[in-house]
Amino acid sequence: MHTTNFLRQLRVGAVVLLMLTAVVGGVYPAAVWVVSRLEAVSAEGAPLIDTKGCVVGSALIGVDPQVAPGDPDPFFHLRVVGSIADEDPFAPGDPAAALPSNQGPSSAILATFIEERRSAIAAREGVSAEEVPVDAVTGSGSGVDPHISPEYAALQTPRVARVTGLSLDRVRQLVAEHTDGRQLGFLGMERVNVPELNVALGLTAPECTTGS
């Protein structure tokens, strides 16, 4: 009797082991892999591919394009990147962009940075400082947000049209095509994806950064 019960329990344990191995070791990983490849939530990094087939960045990571001082600037620019060393109000290309600066609303350093940013952006766009929107002079929570407000995009549109030689209406059309609405129709605000917009304008690096 004891031997029969033992064999029965052994058989049940083996079946459960095989079932769990199939589910946890096969079905579940396969389901996760499939979901991670869905277009809306892809784990591939949302690569941006230009007309040459080159991977030139990611639609989910904002890397502000830079031009040499004095050169024409054809790019739409992202929100500013603050320096964690509190030495540069812009810190372009700072690899520590996603780290916080610990400067709060009462910070004199942050207030000075905001005024310096406002003056620099106003000069770049040829407008008064009062016309520069808030998101242009403040960083995002992540520091690498690919989006800006439609207002900031509209501020940059005349310069981009002038430097690229495109008509103002064409640039505005491209901005509209790369403006995302509120999430679920009511969450957040409308936002413009700058990496995608610059690619649509043909403003990408001359060589592939990663083979496609």
VOGU-953990 format. One line per 5 residues: number of its first residue (from 1); their letters; for each residue x, y, z of N, C-alpha, C, O. Coordinates in Angstrom, 3 decimals, decimal comma, padded with zeros to 6 digits. Layout:
! VOGU-953990
NUM	a	X Y Z X Y Z X Y Z X Y Z; ...
! end
This chain:
! VOGU-953990
1	mhttn	000,825 -001,202 000,000 000,000 000,000 000,000 000,862 001,257 000,000 000,634 002,211 -000,744; 001,871 001,207 000,878 002,747 002,379 000,958 003,473 002,594 -000,354 003,682 003,724 -000,795; 003,861 001,457 -000,982 004,566 001,578 -002,261 003,658 002,178 -003,327 004,105 002,993 -004,134; 002,394 001,783 -003,337 001,428 002,306 -004,314 001,229 003,802 -004,137 001,231 004,559 -005,108; 001,054 004,227 -002,868 000,884 005,660 -002,595 002,130 006,448 -003,007 002,038 007,541 -003,565
6	flrql	003,290 005,866 -002,716 004,536 006,545 -003,073 004,645 006,731 -004,579 005,013 007,805 -005,054; 004,321 005,675 -005,330 004,404 005,753 -006,788 003,395 006,763 -007,348 003,681 007,490 -008,299; 002,185 006,788 -006,721 001,176 007,737 -007,171 001,648 009,177 -006,943 001,520 010,029 -007,822; 002,193 009,433 -005,759 002,694 010,774 -005,453 003,867 011,152 -006,352 004,012 012,303 -006,765; 004,700 010,155 -006,643 005,836 010,414 -007,528 005,356 010,780 -008,918 005,905 011,677 -009,557
11	rvgav	004,315 010,072 -009,391 003,770 010,337 -010,707 003,130 011,722 -010,761 003,325 012,452 -011,732; 002,372 012,090 -009,735 001,744 013,417 -009,679 002,806 014,517 -009,643 002,690 015,536 -010,324; 003,842 014,288 -008,833 004,923 015,284 -008,758 005,629 015,461 -010,087 005,986 016,578 -010,462; 005,833 014,351 -010,808 006,505 014,433 -012,110 005,646 015,181 -013,111 006,157 015,973 -013,902; 004,325 014,932 -013,082 003,419 015,635 -014,000 003,405 017,132 -013,708 003,479 017,949 -014,626
16	vllml	003,310 017,492 -012,413 003,316 018,908 -012,033 004,626 019,568 -012,438 004,627 020,696 -012,931; 005,739 018,875 -012,235 007,040 019,404 -012,610 007,112 019,676 -014,109 007,588 020,727 -014,536; 006,637 018,725 -014,897 006,655 018,890 -016,348 005,747 020,034 -016,793 006,099 020,807 -017,685; 004,574 020,134 -016,162 003,646 021,209 -016,519 004,228 022,579 -016,178 004,176 023,503 -016,990; 004,781 022,703 -014,976 005,360 023,984 -014,580 006,581 024,330 -015,427 006,810 025,494 -015,754
21	tavvg	007,366 023,304 -015,779 008,525 023,540 -016,646 008,084 024,078 -018,003 008,703 024,988 -018,554; 006,996 023,498 -018,538 006,496 023,950 -019,833 005,953 025,371 -019,758 006,194 026,187 -020,647; 005,210 025,661 -018,671 004,593 026,989 -018,546 005,624 028,053 -018,209 005,726 029,068 -018,897; 006,394 027,815 -017,140 007,343 028,824 -016,664 008,583 028,902 -017,554 009,141 029,979 -017,759; 009,003 027,771 -018,072 010,219 027,768 -018,882 009,999 027,924 -020,363 010,949 028,150 -021,112
26	gvypa	008,724 027,802 -020,812 008,468 027,898 -022,249 007,385 028,892 -022,615 007,645 029,860 -023,329; 006,152 028,660 -022,126 005,018 029,497 -022,511 005,191 030,932 -022,025 005,009 031,875 -022,796; 005,539 031,103 -020,754 005,671 032,459 -020,201 006,787 033,259 -020,875 006,535 034,389 -021,293; 008,013 032,727 -021,003 009,043 033,494 -021,717 008,664 033,820 -023,149 008,978 034,901 -023,648; 007,980 032,875 -023,823 007,555 033,137 -025,198 006,533 034,261 -025,248 006,578 035,105 -026,143
31	avwvv	005,599 034,278 -024,277 004,587 035,337 -024,233 005,238 036,690 -023,972 004,869 037,684 -024,597; 006,202 036,739 -023,056 006,915 037,991 -022,768 007,663 038,472 -023,997 007,675 039,666 -024,293; 008,290 037,546 -024,716 009,045 037,917 -025,926 008,112 038,492 -026,981 008,447 039,483 -027,630; 006,936 037,875 -027,159 005,986 038,370 -028,157 005,490 039,761 -027,795 005,452 040,650 -028,645; 005,106 039,956 -026,526 004,603 041,260 -026,091 005,687 042,335 -026,237 005,392 043,472 -026,605
36	srlea	006,931 041,971 -025,948 008,021 042,956 -026,027 008,317 043,397 -027,451 008,992 044,404 -027,666; 007,807 042,637 -028,438 008,030 042,989 -029,840 006,830 043,681 -030,465 006,872 044,044 -031,641; 005,756 043,869 -029,696 004,614 044,600 -030,228 005,020 046,036 -030,498 005,794 046,612 -029,733; 004,518 046,621 -031,564 004,953 047,954 -032,000 004,739 049,006 -030,926 005,582 049,884 -030,744; 003,626 048,931 -030,217 003,308 049,983 -029,249 004,219 049,961 -028,034 004,426 051,001 -027,410
41	vsaeg	004,775 048,791 -027,676 005,597 048,687 -026,472 006,886 047,937 -026,773 007,374 047,185 -025,929; 007,431 048,125 -027,933 008,581 047,334 -028,360 009,779 047,517 -027,446 010,081 048,625 -027,003; 010,469 046,385 -027,168 011,690 046,424 -026,366 012,920 046,650 -027,232 014,047 046,584 -026,740; 012,711 046,916 -028,522 013,834 047,118 -029,433 014,357 048,544 -029,402 015,302 048,864 -030,122; 013,767 049,405 -028,588 014,282 050,760 -028,439 013,724 051,774 -029,401 014,242 052,889 -029,461
46	aplid	012,692 051,451 -030,162 012,068 052,364 -031,112 013,108 053,065 -031,983 013,170 054,294 -031,989; 013,931 052,304 -032,724 014,985 052,922 -033,524 014,427 053,826 -034,615 013,424 053,508 -035,253; 015,096 054,962 -034,818 014,748 055,875 -035,900 015,625 055,545 -037,097 016,848 055,481 -036,976; 015,014 055,340 -038,234 015,742 054,972 -039,445 015,511 056,047 -040,500 014,370 056,384 -040,817; 016,605 056,585 -041,042 016,477 057,639 -042,053 016,243 057,039 -043,433 016,119 055,823 -043,579
51	tkgcv	016,184 057,895 -044,435 015,875 057,440 -045,789 016,966 056,551 -046,374 016,723 055,841 -047,350; 018,159 056,578 -045,796 019,261 055,734 -046,254 019,261 054,372 -045,574 020,092 053,518 -045,882; 018,330 054,172 -044,651 018,282 052,916 -043,926 019,201 052,881 -042,724 019,448 051,819 -042,154; 019,708 054,043 -042,337 020,616 054,117 -041,184 019,830 054,315 -039,892 018,876 055,092 -039,851; 020,231 053,614 -038,848 019,681 053,863 -037,520 020,374 055,099 -036,958 021,585 055,098 -036,734
56	vgsal	019,596 056,150 -036,733 020,185 057,435 -036,345 019,777 057,881 -034,943 020,065 059,008 -034,539; 019,117 057,011 -034,213 018,715 057,368 -032,862 017,505 056,580 -032,428 017,177 055,548 -033,015; 016,844 057,067 -031,399 015,655 056,424 -030,865 014,551 057,454 -030,709 014,801 058,599 -030,330; 013,325 057,034 -031,005 012,183 057,922 -030,838 011,815 058,104 -029,372 010,987 058,953 -029,042; 012,426 057,310 -028,483 012,100 057,374 -027,066 013,144 058,098 -026,233 012,924 058,361 -025,050
61	igvdp	014,285 058,423 -026,842 015,372 059,058 -026,097 015,740 060,369 -026,776 016,093 060,389 -027,956; 015,657 061,438 -026,040 015,971 062,746 -026,590 017,445 063,084 -026,418 017,935 063,226 -025,298; 018,148 063,212 -027,544 019,539 063,671 -027,543 019,574 064,962 -028,346 019,382 064,940 -029,562; 019,812 066,069 -027,690 019,711 067,368 -028,359 020,811 067,527 -029,399 021,991 067,410 -029,066; 020,450 067,791 -030,655 021,471 067,973 -031,701 022,240 069,264 -031,493 021,681 070,263 -031,039
66	qvapg	023,522 069,242 -031,825 024,385 070,403 -031,625 025,024 070,814 -032,945 025,309 069,978 -033,803; 025,242 072,110 -033,089 025,984 072,638 -034,230 027,154 073,447 -033,697 027,131 073,922 -032,561; 028,176 073,598 -034,529 029,339 074,375 -034,121 028,956 075,840 -033,947 028,110 076,340 -034,689; 029,555 076,539 -032,989 029,249 077,961 -032,789 029,406 078,752 -034,077 030,425 078,658 -034,763; 028,381 079,531 -034,394 028,425 080,351 -035,591 027,863 079,686 -036,832 027,589 080,366 -037,821
71	dpdpf	027,680 078,344 -036,805 027,127 077,634 -037,963 025,608 077,760 -037,986 024,988 077,918 -036,934; 024,995 077,691 -039,177 023,525 077,702 -039,262 022,943 076,530 -038,483 023,491 075,428 -038,496; 021,845 076,776 -037,817 021,234 075,761 -036,961 019,892 075,337 -037,543 018,905 076,057 -037,389; 019,830 074,179 -038,212 018,582 073,743 -038,848 017,710 072,864 -037,968 016,628 072,457 -038,394; 018,148 072,559 -036,754 017,486 071,551 -035,938 016,377 072,119 -035,058 016,426 073,271 -034,629
76	fhlrv	015,377 071,281 -034,802 014,491 071,518 -033,676 015,225 071,021 -032,437 015,850 069,960 -032,456; 015,144 071,792 -031,370 015,875 071,441 -030,155 014,937 070,959 -029,058 013,765 071,329 -028,996; 015,500 070,121 -028,199 014,771 069,542 -027,085 014,800 070,469 -025,875 015,340 071,574 -025,930; 014,221 070,004 -024,805 014,314 070,733 -023,546 015,763 070,729 -023,072 016,558 069,880 -023,477; 016,094 071,678 -022,218 017,480 071,830 -021,794 017,902 070,665 -020,919 017,075 069,984 -020,313
81	vgsia	019,201 070,454 -020,868 019,808 069,461 -019,988 020,615 070,215 -018,951 021,561 070,922 -019,296; 020,258 070,076 -017,695 020,994 070,754 -016,642 022,244 069,986 -016,263 022,297 068,765 -016,415; 023,236 070,681 -015,776 024,481 070,054 -015,351 024,406 069,680 -013,883 024,027 070,498 -013,045; 024,774 068,425 -013,571 024,753 068,018 -012,168 025,860 068,713 -011,376 025,840 068,728 -010,145; 026,830 069,291 -012,099 027,895 070,026 -011,424 027,493 071,471 -011,169 028,242 072,223 -010,546
86	dedpf	026,291 071,873 -011,656 025,777 073,231 -011,463 026,727 074,272 -012,021 026,914 075,333 -011,427; 027,329 073,969 -013,168 028,268 074,909 -013,770 027,816 075,410 -015,131 028,273 076,460 -015,585; 026,929 074,679 -015,786 026,512 075,015 -017,146 024,999 074,942 -017,229 024,430 073,892 -016,928; 024,313 076,029 -017,632 022,850 075,997 -017,699 022,308 075,084 -018,791 021,126 074,738 -018,774; 023,159 074,685 -019,747 022,710 073,810 -020,829 023,386 072,441 -020,768 022,717 071,421 -020,931
91	apgdp	024,688 072,399 -020,538 025,458 071,151 -020,483 025,169 070,253 -021,675 024,797 069,096 -021,480; 025,328 070,745 -022,922 025,033 069,905 -024,086 025,947 068,699 -024,153 027,155 068,801 -023,940; 025,348 067,547 -024,455 026,120 066,326 -024,593 026,567 065,716 -023,283 027,346 064,763 -023,285; 026,093 066,241 -022,161 026,484 065,720 -020,858 025,939 064,304 -020,691 024,723 064,115 -020,717; 026,814 063,295 -020,519 026,315 061,916 -020,377 025,531 061,710 -019,094 024,845 060,699 -018,945
96	aaalp	025,622 062,646 -018,174 024,881 062,535 -016,912 023,538 063,255 -017,002 022,975 063,658 -015,985; 023,026 063,415 -018,229 021,800 064,182 -018,435 020,623 063,647 -017,626 019,780 064,425 -017,178; 020,556 062,358 -017,437 019,408 061,773 -016,762 019,526 061,824 -015,242 018,623 061,363 -014,544; 020,611 062,367 -014,720 020,777 062,467 -013,271 020,225 063,796 -012,764 020,327 064,809 -013,457; 019,647 063,807 -011,573 019,066 065,044 -011,048 020,138 066,018 -010,588 021,254 065,622 -010,251
101	snqgp	019,783 067,300 -010,579 020,723 068,325 -010,124 020,473 068,708 -008,672 021,292 069,391 -008,057; 019,331 068,267 -008,119 018,959 068,587 -006,735 018,712 070,072 -006,519 018,798 070,560 -005,392; 018,402 070,800 -007,602 018,071 072,209 -007,480 016,557 072,372 -007,452 015,876 072,074 -008,433; 016,027 072,851 -006,312 014,589 072,988 -006,142 014,074 074,369 -006,513 014,840 075,212 -006,980; 012,771 074,608 -006,309 012,158 075,888 -006,680 012,780 077,102 -006,008 012,718 078,205 -006,550
106	ssail	013,377 076,919 -004,838 013,967 078,050 -004,129 015,456 078,223 -004,427 016,121 079,050 -003,803; 015,981 077,448 -005,376 017,411 077,483 -005,676 017,782 078,723 -006,479 017,194 078,991 -007,527; 018,762 079,481 -005,983 019,256 080,651 -006,712 019,987 080,225 -007,978 019,943 080,920 -008,994; 020,666 079,066 -007,911 021,380 078,561 -009,093 020,383 078,238 -010,199 020,605 078,598 -011,355; 019,288 077,563 -009,856 018,276 077,213 -010,850 017,636 078,465 -011,443 017,405 078,531 -012,650
111	atfie	017,351 079,448 -010,610 016,752 080,690 -011,096 017,683 081,391 -012,080 017,236 081,913 -013,102; 018,978 081,399 -011,769 019,953 082,016 -012,675 020,037 081,247 -013,985 020,099 081,840 -015,062; 020,039 079,915 -013,882 020,078 079,078 -015,083 018,874 079,352 -015,985 019,014 079,453 -017,204; 017,699 079,469 -015,380 016,484 079,676 -016,176 016,563 080,994 -016,935 016,173 081,063 -018,100; 017,065 082,041 -016,284 017,182 083,328 -016,968 018,221 083,276 -018,077 018,021 083,870 -019,137
116	errsa	019,325 082,577 -017,850 020,350 082,446 -018,884 019,819 081,638 -020,064 020,081 081,972 -021,219; 019,075 080,580 -019,772 018,483 079,777 -020,831 017,477 080,596 -021,634 017,460 080,545 -022,863; 016,640 081,350 -020,924 015,621 082,150 -021,610 016,265 083,162 -022,549 015,803 083,347 -023,675; 017,318 083,810 -022,098 017,999 084,810 -022,929 018,654 084,161 -024,143 018,580 084,690 -025,252; 019,306 082,994 -023,927 020,004 082,319 -025,022 019,020 081,813 -026,068 019,267 081,949 -027,267
121	iaare	017,908 081,232 -025,629 016,919 080,696 -026,568 016,223 081,829 -027,315 015,950 081,709 -028,510; 015,935 082,928 -026,621 015,323 084,081 -027,281 016,241 084,633 -028,361 015,782 084,996 -029,445; 017,533 084,698 -028,069 018,497 085,189 -029,069 018,588 084,230 -030,252 018,667 084,675 -031,398; 018,580 082,937 -029,997 018,659 081,951 -031,075 017,450 082,017 -031,995 017,576 081,868 -033,210; 016,279 082,242 -031,409 015,053 082,240 -032,205 014,655 083,627 -032,682 013,721 083,762 -033,473
126	gvsae	015,344 084,653 -032,219 015,035 086,008 -032,652 013,721 086,535 -032,110 012,985 087,222 -032,818; 013,422 086,219 -030,857 012,184 086,679 -030,228 012,517 087,328 -028,889 013,666 087,324 -028,447; 011,503 087,876 -028,263 011,713 088,441 -026,940 011,734 087,330 -025,899 011,194 086,247 -026,122; 012,361 087,606 -024,764 012,480 086,592 -023,711 011,111 086,152 -023,207 010,937 085,006 -022,793; 010,132 087,067 -023,242 008,796 086,738 -022,741 008,087 085,702 -023,602 007,139 085,064 -023,142
131	evpvd	008,529 085,524 -024,839 007,884 084,575 -025,748 008,402 083,144 -025,576 007,832 082,215 -026,148; 009,457 082,953 -024,809 010,034 081,617 -024,628 009,169 080,824 -023,647 008,991 081,259 -022,509; 008,626 079,676 -024,054 007,750 078,903 -023,165 008,514 078,257 -022,015 009,738 078,129 -022,049; 007,769 077,860 -021,014 008,367 077,325 -019,790 009,182 076,068 -020,062 010,280 075,920 -019,525; 008,661 075,155 -020,889 009,377 073,890 -021,073 010,702 074,073 -021,797 011,551 073,183 -021,750
136	avtgs	010,901 075,209 -022,467 012,169 075,454 -023,154 013,305 075,734 -022,174 014,473 075,528 -022,502; 012,971 076,198 -020,988 014,011 076,602 -020,035 014,079 075,695 -018,820 014,880 075,929 -017,916; 013,246 074,660 -018,787 013,261 073,714 -017,671 013,485 072,306 -018,199 013,038 071,973 -019,296; 014,169 071,487 -017,429 014,431 070,114 -017,838 013,249 069,209 -017,553 012,385 069,540 -016,740; 013,211 068,071 -018,221 012,159 067,091 -017,966 012,551 066,216 -016,783 013,676 066,287 -016,289
141	gsgvd	011,621 065,403 -016,341 011,907 064,538 -015,211 013,017 063,546 -015,496 013,828 063,249 -014,620; 013,058 063,028 -016,723 014,070 062,039 -017,068 015,376 062,672 -017,531 016,441 062,065 -017,414; 015,295 063,902 -018,059 016,478 064,534 -018,635 016,712 064,142 -020,073 017,507 064,784 -020,760; 016,040 063,100 -020,555 016,201 062,660 -021,943 014,832 062,503 -022,614 014,644 061,628 -023,459; 013,901 063,341 -022,238 012,566 063,327 -022,819 012,658 063,727 -024,295 013,260 064,755 -024,606
146	phisp	012,076 062,940 -025,214 012,142 063,280 -026,638 011,108 064,312 -027,061 011,080 064,697 -028,230; 010,251 064,775 -026,142 009,144 065,638 -026,509 009,332 067,087 -026,042 010,001 067,363 -025,047; 008,720 067,990 -026,793 008,588 069,385 -026,378 007,135 069,791 -026,589 006,366 069,059 -027,212; 006,768 070,934 -026,081 005,398 071,407 -026,258 005,203 071,944 -027,671 006,171 072,365 -028,305; 003,971 071,940 -028,177 003,701 072,563 -029,477 004,114 074,031 -029,513 004,501 074,551 -030,559
151	eyaal	004,027 074,694 -028,357 004,414 076,109 -028,295 005,916 076,288 -028,544 006,328 077,211 -029,248; 006,724 075,406 -027,966 008,173 075,495 -028,181 008,521 075,133 -029,622 009,427 075,723 -030,211; 007,805 074,164 -030,188 008,037 073,809 -031,586 007,671 074,970 -032,501 008,385 075,258 -033,461; 006,555 075,640 -032,203 006,132 076,784 -033,019 007,149 077,918 -032,942 007,357 078,633 -033,922; 007,780 078,085 -031,789 008,791 079,127 -031,635 009,996 078,864 -032,529 010,605 079,802 -033,043
156	qtprv	010,346 077,579 -032,719 011,516 077,218 -033,503 011,238 077,093 -035,000 012,167 077,091 -035,808; 009,969 076,989 -035,368 009,599 076,727 -036,761 010,146 077,756 -037,751 010,693 077,351 -038,776; 010,027 079,070 -037,502 010,556 080,037 -038,476 012,056 079,878 -038,730 012,499 079,983 -039,874; 012,842 079,626 -037,681 014,285 079,449 -037,861 014,579 078,196 -038,689 015,396 078,233 -039,609; 013,915 077,099 -038,362 014,142 075,852 -039,091 013,782 076,026 -040,561 014,516 075,570 -041,438
161	arvtg	012,650 076,687 -040,836 012,242 076,911 -042,225 013,272 077,767 -042,957 013,618 077,495 -044,107; 013,748 078,786 -042,290 014,721 079,692 -042,920 016,035 078,980 -043,231 016,581 079,142 -044,323; 016,544 078,200 -042,290 017,853 077,566 -042,464 017,774 076,389 -043,431 018,691 076,188 -044,228; 016,697 075,611 -043,376 016,577 074,444 -044,252 016,122 074,806 -045,659 016,302 074,025 -046,593; 015,534 075,985 -045,813 015,032 076,383 -047,126 013,633 075,862 -047,411 013,101 076,092 -048,497
166	lsldr	013,025 075,160 -046,451 011,654 074,684 -046,609 010,675 075,820 -046,348 010,995 076,786 -045,655; 009,483 075,690 -046,909 008,473 076,710 -046,659 007,985 076,610 -045,221 008,042 075,548 -044,602; 007,508 077,723 -044,709 006,990 077,736 -043,345 005,808 076,791 -043,208 005,665 076,114 -042,189; 004,962 076,743 -044,227 003,799 075,847 -044,179 004,232 074,381 -044,144 003,612 073,568 -043,458; 005,297 074,038 -044,881 005,761 072,656 -044,903 006,316 072,252 -043,540 006,043 071,153 -043,058
171	vrqlv	007,080 073,124 -042,929 007,631 072,804 -041,606 006,499 072,677 -040,591 006,516 071,780 -039,748; 005,523 073,567 -040,670 004,380 073,469 -039,758 003,619 072,169 -039,963 003,135 071,570 -039,004; 003,515 071,737 -041,204 002,841 070,476 -041,494 003,579 069,306 -040,860 002,956 068,418 -040,277; 004,910 069,300 -040,971 005,702 068,225 -040,376 005,581 068,238 -038,852 005,512 067,184 -038,219; 005,557 069,424 -038,277 005,371 069,526 -036,825 004,030 068,906 -036,430 003,945 068,154 -035,460
176	aehtd	002,985 069,231 -037,194 001,649 068,699 -036,893 001,632 067,174 -037,027 000,984 066,487 -036,236; 002,344 066,644 -038,030 002,367 065,197 -038,244 003,097 064,465 -037,130 002,868 063,273 -036,922; 003,970 065,158 -036,411 004,736 064,510 -035,340 004,327 065,033 -033,961 005,103 065,001 -033,007; 003,095 065,508 -033,889 002,523 065,932 -032,614 001,594 064,841 -032,103 000,634 064,463 -032,774; 001,888 064,345 -030,921 001,067 063,305 -030,297 -000,003 063,950 -029,429 000,255 064,940 -028,745
181	grqlg	-001,199 063,388 -029,461 -002,281 063,917 -028,647 -002,196 063,455 -027,207 -001,259 062,756 -026,822; -003,171 063,845 -026,422 -003,223 063,418 -025,021 -003,357 061,899 -024,940 -004,046 061,283 -025,753; -002,698 061,311 -023,965 -002,801 059,876 -023,778 -004,214 059,508 -023,348 -004,774 060,110 -022,432; -004,784 058,512 -024,020 -006,151 058,066 -023,782 -007,166 059,178 -023,993 -008,319 059,063 -023,580; -006,731 060,251 -024,637 -007,635 061,341 -024,963 -007,798 062,388 -023,886 -008,390 063,437 -024,137
186	flgme	-007,276 062,129 -022,664 -007,483 063,110 -021,593 -006,282 063,248 -020,646 -006,264 064,157 -019,816; -005,288 062,372 -020,755 -004,142 062,443 -019,859 -003,011 063,244 -020,499 -002,758 063,132 -021,698; -002,337 064,052 -019,687 -001,177 064,782 -020,169 -001,540 065,886 -021,131 -002,674 066,363 -021,155; -000,554 066,292 -021,933 -000,725 067,378 -022,888 -000,256 066,932 -024,263 000,429 065,917 -024,390; -000,621 067,684 -025,291 -000,084 067,423 -026,622 001,420 067,648 -026,593 001,902 068,502 -025,849
191	rvnvp	002,174 066,887 -027,398 003,615 066,980 -027,362 004,179 066,614 -028,733 003,596 065,828 -029,480; 005,328 067,209 -029,037 005,978 067,011 -030,331 007,214 066,144 -030,128 008,046 066,432 -029,267; 007,332 065,076 -030,924 008,489 064,199 -030,828 009,614 064,782 -031,675 009,557 064,723 -032,904; 010,628 065,339 -031,039 011,703 066,047 -031,736 012,615 065,117 -032,539 012,911 065,437 -033,690; 013,079 063,980 -031,999 013,919 063,096 -032,821 013,233 062,665 -034,113 013,854 062,666 -035,176
196	elnva	011,956 062,297 -034,029 011,222 061,902 -035,229 011,066 063,073 -036,189 011,172 062,904 -037,404; 010,815 064,259 -035,646 010,630 065,446 -036,480 011,908 065,801 -037,232 011,857 066,112 -038,422; 013,048 065,758 -036,556 014,309 066,073 -037,224 014,641 065,066 -038,318 015,196 065,433 -039,354; 014,302 063,787 -038,090 014,511 062,775 -039,124 013,606 063,053 -040,323 014,034 062,925 -041,470; 012,360 063,433 -040,059 011,432 063,746 -041,143 011,908 064,937 -041,963 011,614 065,032 -043,155
201	lglta	012,637 065,839 -041,332 013,195 066,996 -042,025 014,469 066,652 -042,797 015,014 067,483 -043,523; 014,936 065,404 -042,626 016,183 065,001 -043,274 017,409 065,443 -042,512 018,510 065,464 -043,060; 017,229 065,801 -041,240 018,340 066,322 -040,439 018,915 065,200 -039,593 018,577 065,069 -038,416; 019,783 064,391 -040,184 020,402 063,289 -039,463 021,898 063,291 -039,732 022,391 064,021 -040,592; 022,599 062,469 -038,989 024,037 062,370 -039,165 024,345 061,846 -040,568 023,564 061,063 -041,109
206	pectt	025,464 062,259 -041,169 025,788 061,833 -042,538 026,114 060,354 -042,659 026,035 059,803 -043,757; 026,478 059,693 -041,562 026,822 058,283 -041,606 025,992 057,513 -040,591 025,499 058,063 -039,606; 025,857 056,224 -040,863 025,120 055,371 -039,923 025,893 055,277 -038,611 027,117 055,147 -038,597; 025,144 055,346 -037,504 025,757 055,110 -036,203 025,695 053,623 -035,849 026,522 053,108 -035,097; 024,682 052,949 -036,419 024,505 051,520 -036,187 023,985 050,903 -037,465 023,090 051,458 -038,102
211	gs	024,524 049,784 -037,843 024,033 049,135 -039,060 022,616 048,694 -038,903 022,222 048,221 -037,837; 021,831 048,840 -039,958 020,432 048,437 -039,908 020,274 047,013 -040,404 019,160 046,491 -040,438
! end
